[in-house]
Amino acid sequence: MSLFRVILSIIFPPLAVIDRGCGSILIVSILTAAGWIPGVIGALIILNKKE
């Protein structure tokens, strides 16, 4: 996980997980719509998982 991705996930979480697939983008978008903090946490968890 690069520093750029961490900063991007804090600013706009769905954009940070764009290369992880449609499911990840959908989950993070729903979490971000529910609240900014859950979206950031979801994006960081998805970015931290090994591929």
N, C-alpha and C positions, 0 to 999 in steps of 0.2 A: 504494500500500500504506500503510495507516494504522498509526499506532502501536498502536492497539487490536488490530489483526490480528496484528501482530508479537508482542505480548505473549501473545495467545491461542494463536498457533502454538507458542510456547515452552512454555506451560502444558499445552495439550491440542491437538495438531496436527490431528486429524480435524475438530474443531469449527471451526477457522479456515478450512477449505476447503469448508464445507458448501454454499456457494452456487455452487461451481464444477462441480457435477454428481456423479453416482454414481461415475464412473470415478476421479475425483480423490479422493473420500472413501475408496474401496476401496484405492487405491494407498497413500495416506497411512496408512490403518489397518493394512495389512500391514507397511509400514515401521516403524510405531510398535510393532507386536507383535514385530518382529525386534529392536528396540532404540529407545530414546527419541531418541537423536541422529539416526539416519537418518530418523525420522518428522519431526523438526523441520526438517531440511535439505530433505526432500521438500516439506513444507508451504510453506517459504519460497520454494522454486523455483517451485511452482505459483502462489503469490500474486504473484510477481514477473513472471510472464508477462503479456503484453498480451492482452486479450480480443479 
